[in-house]
Amino acid sequence: MKFNSLGLILLIAALSVSSCRNKTNQNETRIIFLHHSTGVRIWHGFPTRLSYFVNARIGKELSYLFYRKAPLPHLVKKYNKRKRKNYVVEGITFPKIAPYGWNNYPYDYYNIWVKHAGATPFMEEPTLEMLTKEYQVVIFKHCFPVSNIQANKDTSDINSDYKSIANYKLQYLSLREKLHEFPGTKFIVFTGAVQVKSQISIEEAVRAKEFNRWVINEWDQLDDNIYIWDLYTLQTKGGLYFTQEYAVSENDSHPNKDFAGDVVKLLFNRIIDVVENNGSETTLTGKRKNS
């Protein structure tokens, strides 16, 4: 029987995946990444034509081997094989578009996880009581409209979905207390994604920077079970806006393939460091401190 070059590539890749599965000998650590569109671009990397072909003919898992940039699940699989670990990372849309709605801002995490906490789902979305039974690490983030922060009103309201720094702070403080109820679970939260200059006012951008600095400098605490991955700094390079060269276009604030492909490696570094060293060996952006 003769194999063409594509067939040989697929056979080698399949054997590699099988070998990875068979050599893990450590207790399983389960990691869940809750994401929407920005997160899924970082999660999966970007596909090539060959990856589409492999996905259609063989399966999604093998198709990751042929993405232009290494996606998060495949980086974890390679690490498992190299280090003889058994880390299992999964990704889900949270919240789904229905019935809850496509909203993952501070109010929504507070609403689902604090206000409606319990052993059963809220509007079909898993609570922390449910997630922490299955996963040892929970990663969550906000979509970039989180940066459309408006001026504070005369009074703040933890139960309001109005996007203001005052409301965000109340919701984040309540979330921190809730996350501390699960000391056996580690939580990784992204700093809020920001937008390209054409899609956000300067006032909103300034508020977004202010809130993200508060999250890092005041909300985050040493020696607890909550860890930061600073996507905001990677996006802005110290400025106010999502750097144009990193975005899909001047009017689209999703990360482009090069940026997503680069930062997924930093996210991977941060996840592994949080699991193994409580985040002590990487910076908040995921860069290794000794490199």
C-alpha positions as semicolon CSV with decimal commas, in nm:
position;residue;x (nm);y (nm);z (nm)
1;M;0,000;0,000;0,000
2;K;0,138;0,339;-0,095
3;F;0,097;0,659;0,109
4;N;0,105;1,002;-0,040
5;S;0,281;1,277;0,155
6;L;-0,038;1,401;0,321
7;G;-0,129;1,052;0,433
8;L;0,215;1,004;0,585
9;I;0,190;1,335;0,771
10;L;-0,150;1,241;0,912
11;L;-0,027;0,897;1,017
12;I;0,271;1,042;1,201
13;A;0,051;1,302;1,370
14;A;-0,202;1,040;1,475
15;L;0,072;0,826;1,628
16;S;0,203;1,133;1,809
17;V;-0,139;1,208;1,961
18;S;-0,181;0,845;2,061
19;S;0,164;0,840;2,221
20;C;0,083;1,154;2,417
21;R;-0,230;0,994;2,557
22;N;-0,056;0,674;2,658
23;K;0,242;0,821;2,842
24;T;0,078;1,041;3,102
25;N;0,118;0,894;3,446
26;Q;0,025;1,172;3,683
27;N;-0,302;1,252;3,854
28;E;-0,531;1,448;3,627
29;T;-0,559;1,826;3,667
30;R;-0,865;1,963;3,491
31;I;-0,867;2,320;3,359
32;I;-1,168;2,503;3,212
33;F;-1,147;2,819;3,001
34;L;-1,470;3,021;2,981
35;H;-1,462;3,236;2,670
36;H;-1,634;3,415;2,382
37;S;-1,490;3,540;2,052
38;T;-1,166;3,705;2,169
39;G;-1,092;3,410;2,393
40;V;-1,165;3,151;2,126
41;R;-0,916;3,315;1,888
42;I;-0,649;3,281;2,154
43;W;-0,769;2,930;2,245
44;H;-0,760;2,782;1,896
45;G;-0,496;2,986;1,718
46;F;-0,581;3,024;1,349
47;P;-0,653;2,742;1,107
48;T;-0,481;2,665;0,778
49;R;-0,638;2,500;0,475
50;L;-0,479;2,173;0,578
51;S;-0,630;2,197;0,927
52;Y;-0,977;2,240;0,772
53;F;-0,916;1,929;0,561
54;V;-0,800;1,726;0,861
55;N;-1,095;1,844;1,070
56;A;-1,341;1,736;0,800
57;R;-1,178;1,401;0,729
58;I;-1,042;1,290;1,067
59;G;-1,135;1,515;1,358
60;K;-1,092;1,844;1,539
61;E;-0,825;1,727;1,782
62;L;-0,582;1,622;1,511
63;S;-0,654;1,935;1,306
64;Y;-0,493;2,148;1,580
65;L;-0,154;2,011;1,476
66;F;-0,185;2,199;1,147
67;Y;-0,295;2,541;1,274
68;R;-0,077;2,834;1,174
69;K;0,005;2,903;1,536
70;A;-0,003;2,646;1,814
71;P;-0,339;2,660;1,996
72;L;-0,375;2,631;2,370
73;P;-0,501;2,269;2,387
74;H;-0,215;2,145;2,172
75;L;0,046;2,334;2,375
76;V;-0,088;2,158;2,685
77;K;-0,078;1,819;2,513
78;K;0,282;1,873;2,404
79;Y;0,375;1,976;2,758
80;N;0,207;1,667;2,900
81;K;0,413;1,446;2,674
82;R;0,740;1,625;2,744
83;K;0,696;1,653;3,122
84;R;0,485;1,339;3,178
85;K;0,195;1,541;3,319
86;N;-0,178;1,491;3,285
87;Y;-0,328;1,838;3,248
88;V;-0,663;1,841;3,071
89;V;-0,777;2,179;2,938
90;E;-1,128;2,238;2,804
91;G;-1,299;2,545;2,662
92;I;-1,666;2,639;2,672
93;T;-1,873;2,940;2,569
94;F;-1,985;3,121;2,884
95;P;-2,250;3,246;2,898
96;K;-2,417;3,104;2,591
97;I;-2,610;3,330;2,357
98;A;-2,936;3,183;2,493
99;P;-3,109;3,176;2,729
100;Y;-2,883;3,401;2,940
101;G;-2,743;3,617;2,662
102;W;-2,402;3,702;2,516
103;N;-2,279;3,904;2,814
104;N;-1,971;3,824;3,022
105;Y;-1,905;4,150;3,202
106;P;-1,846;4,200;3,578
107;Y;-2,220;4,222;3,642
108;D;-2,283;3,890;3,466
109;Y;-2,024;3,692;3,662
110;Y;-2,162;3,847;3,978
111;N;-2,519;3,771;3,871
112;I;-2,455;3,405;3,786
113;W;-2,193;3,314;4,044
114;V;-2,280;3,528;4,347
115;K;-2,641;3,641;4,327
116;H;-2,762;3,306;4,192
117;A;-2,505;3,077;4,350
118;G;-2,599;2,719;4,421
119;A;-2,578;2,357;4,316
120;T;-2,799;2,399;4,009
121;P;-2,745;2,604;3,690
122;F;-2,875;2,957;3,655
123;M;-3,041;3,001;3,316
124;E;-2,849;2,693;3,199
125;E;-2,513;2,838;3,305
126;P;-2,292;2,654;3,556
127;T;-2,240;2,812;3,895
128;L;-1,910;2,804;4,080
129;E;-2,048;2,530;4,302
130;M;-2,080;2,320;3,987
131;L;-1,756;2,421;3,813
132;T;-1,534;2,369;4,115
133;K;-1,654;2,011;4,154
134;E;-1,518;1,927;3,810
135;Y;-1,220;2,158;3,760
136;Q;-0,911;2,246;3,961
137;V;-0,845;2,561;3,754
138;V;-1,112;2,801;3,620
139;I;-1,011;3,070;3,368
140;F;-1,250;3,352;3,280
141;K;-1,248;3,677;3,085
142;H;-1,456;3,963;2,948
143;C;-1,532;4,055;2,588
144;F;-1,389;4,388;2,470
145;P;-1,711;4,592;2,522
146;V;-1,617;4,570;2,891
147;S;-1,396;4,870;2,809
148;N;-1,696;5,091;2,720
149;I;-1,698;5,223;3,076
150;Q;-1,928;5,518;3,142
151;A;-1,904;5,792;3,402
152;N;-2,008;5,700;3,755
153;K;-2,360;5,788;3,859
154;D;-2,437;5,959;4,189
155;T;-2,469;5,619;4,355
156;S;-2,319;5,283;4,272
157;D;-2,531;4,966;4,244
158;I;-2,393;4,615;4,259
159;N;-2,711;4,482;4,096
160;S;-2,689;4,709;3,792
161;D;-2,547;4,613;3,453
162;Y;-2,456;4,979;3,392
163;K;-2,086;4,983;3,300
164;S;-1,911;5,215;3,544
165;I;-1,597;5,185;3,750
166;A;-1,795;5,212;4,072
167;N;-2,029;4,928;3,978
168;Y;-1,743;4,716;3,842
169;K;-1,554;4,752;4,170
170;L;-1,852;4,643;4,380
171;Q;-1,907;4,342;4,155
172;Y;-1,540;4,246;4,153
173;L;-1,511;4,272;4,532
174;S;-1,812;4,047;4,571
175;L;-1,666;3,804;4,317
176;R;-1,338;3,794;4,507
177;E;-1,517;3,694;4,825
178;K;-1,703;3,424;4,635
179;L;-1,390;3,285;4,470
180;H;-1,224;3,264;4,812
181;E;-1,497;3,020;4,916
182;F;-1,328;2,760;4,694
183;P;-0,966;2,744;4,817
184;G;-0,912;2,412;4,642
185;T;-0,964;2,576;4,303
186;K;-0,731;2,821;4,133
187;F;-0,888;3,103;3,930
188;I;-0,716;3,288;3,645
189;V;-0,885;3,609;3,532
190;F;-0,785;3,814;3,228
191;T;-0,756;4,188;3,266
192;G;-1,028;4,345;3,052
193;A;-0,980;4,344;2,676
194;V;-0,972;4,690;2,518
195;Q;-1,064;4,821;2,174
196;V;-0,902;4,988;1,875
197;K;-0,908;5,368;1,878
198;S;-1,195;5,405;1,631
199;Q;-1,430;5,200;1,848
200;I;-1,393;5,364;2,187
201;S;-1,390;5,719;2,318
202;I;-1,085;5,855;2,495
203;E;-1,289;5,891;2,815
204;E;-1,390;5,525;2,801
205;A;-1,033;5,418;2,726
206;V;-0,898;5,617;3,024
207;R;-1,157;5,457;3,252
208;A;-1,071;5,110;3,118
209;K;-0,705;5,166;3,201
210;E;-0,795;5,296;3,546
211;F;-1,009;4,992;3,622
212;N;-0,749;4,744;3,499
213;R;-0,480;4,911;3,711
214;W;-0,714;4,882;4,011
215;V;-0,766;4,512;3,943
216;I;-0,390;4,452;3,940
217;N;-0,281;4,688;4,216
218;E;-0,568;4,669;4,465
219;W;-0,817;4,392;4,389
220;D;-0,559;4,118;4,337
221;Q;-0,418;3,985;4,665
222;L;-0,103;3,794;4,745
223;D;-0,118;3,431;4,851
224;D;-0,480;3,365;4,761
225;N;-0,633;3,143;4,491
226;I;-0,687;3,418;4,229
227;Y;-0,429;3,495;3,959
228;I;-0,414;3,761;3,687
229;W;-0,325;3,723;3,320
230;D;-0,267;4,077;3,194
231;L;-0,410;4,072;2,842
232;Y;-0,470;4,449;2,862
233;T;-0,099;4,531;2,881
234;L;-0,020;4,294;2,595
235;Q;-0,288;4,461;2,382
236;T;-0,198;4,823;2,457
237;K;0,182;4,813;2,508
238;G;0,127;5,072;2,780
239;G;-0,110;5,294;2,581
240;L;-0,485;5,344;2,590
241;Y;-0,601;5,147;2,286
242;F;-0,568;4,804;2,133
243;T;-0,253;4,844;1,923
244;Q;-0,359;4,863;1,558
245;E;-0,104;4,612;1,432
246;Y;-0,248;4,351;1,668
247;A;-0,614;4,389;1,569
248;V;-0,809;4,237;1,279
249;S;-0,863;4,586;1,135
250;E;-0,891;4,950;1,235
251;N;-1,262;4,890;1,297
252;D;-1,247;4,537;1,445
253;S;-1,114;4,491;1,798
254;H;-1,071;4,115;1,776
255;P;-0,707;3,998;1,787
256;N;-0,550;3,912;1,454
257;K;-0,383;3,579;1,387
258;D;-0,029;3,693;1,465
259;F;-0,120;3,850;1,798
260;A;-0,339;3,555;1,900
261;G;-0,069;3,311;1,800
262;D;0,193;3,493;2,007
263;V;-0,004;3,560;2,324
264;V;-0,147;3,208;2,347
265;K;0,205;3,096;2,436
266;L;0,217;3,352;2,716
267;L;-0,123;3,240;2,843
268;F;0,003;2,881;2,837
269;N;0,310;2,985;3,038
270;R;0,091;3,158;3,294
271;I;-0,147;2,862;3,330
272;I;0,132;2,611;3,384
273;D;0,306;2,842;3,630
274;V;-0,015;2,895;3,828
275;V;-0,075;2,519;3,844
276;E;0,280;2,426;3,939
277;N;0,426;2,731;4,119
278;N;0,130;2,947;4,226
279;G;0,226;3,195;3,956
280;S;0,565;3,281;4,106
281;E;0,780;3,209;3,799
282;T;0,601;3,431;3,544
283;T;0,501;3,794;3,518
284;L;0,133;3,885;3,494
285;T;0,161;3,878;3,113
286;G;0,300;3,525;3,120
287;K;0,664;3,602;3,046
288;R;0,909;3,384;3,233
289;K;1,096;3,582;3,498
290;N;1,426;3,400;3,446
291;S;1,435;3,451;3,069
